[in-house]
């Protein structure tokens, strides 16, 4: 299924220094997925950066023929999101 990034998501990735590759990995191979609304989900993927563990949280919706990424952010509050 195609992964599409909204304008808002693309802007947030640039502001937050998040690569689209990492977001795609989080969606394709998440550590955990949470349903938020009927068609909206939150994928969480842990990763290490400079010896510290972080989580990449990606919010997306499943449309007819694609996954539409709404936003994503990086956090050190692993327990809060997993």
N, C-alpha and C positions, 0 to 999 in steps of 0.2 A: 504494500500500500504506500502511495506517495506521501511524503511528509512536506507540508506547506507551512511557511512561517508568515504570520500576519505582519503588517508594517510595525505594529506596536512591539511584537516580539523581536523583530530585527533591530529596532531602535534600542530595546532593552539589552540585547546581546552585546551591542557595540558599547553601550554605557557601562555594562558590568563585565566587559572583557570575557565573554563566554563564546566559545566556538560552536558553530552549527554542528560540527562533527560530534562534540561531546553531548549535545542535546539529542541528536539522533541515536547515539549509543544509549542514553538514558531511557529513551522511549523503546528501543528494540530489546535492550537487555537490562531492565531496571532491577534494583534490589527489592523494590516493593511498589505496587500500584494501588492507589486508593480511588474509589469512585467518589466524585463530589456531587455531581448532578446527573441527570439521566444520560447525557452524552459527554460530560466533562470528567476528566480523570487527572490525577496527579501522580507522576512517576518520580521516584526518588532513586538516585544512584550515588553510592559513596565512591570517593576517590581520594588519593593522597596528593598533597602539594607541599613541597618543602618540609616533609616529615610530619605534617599535620593532616588529620582526616577531616574531610568536608563532605557535604551532600549537595548534589545538583538536583534541584526541585524543578520539575517541568510540568506546567499546566497545559493540557491540550484537550481538544474535542475530536471525536470521531465523526466525520461527515460521511456521505455516501461512498465516495471513492478516494478519500484522503484523510490523513490525520492533520489537523490544523492546530499548530502550536500557538498558544495565546501569550505565554510569557515563561521565563525561567530565571532562577536566581540561585546563588551559591550561599550556603550557610554552614556555620560550624556547630549549629545546634542539632546534632544528629538525632538525639532521642526525641526531640520535639516533632520531627518529620518522619521518623521510622517507627 
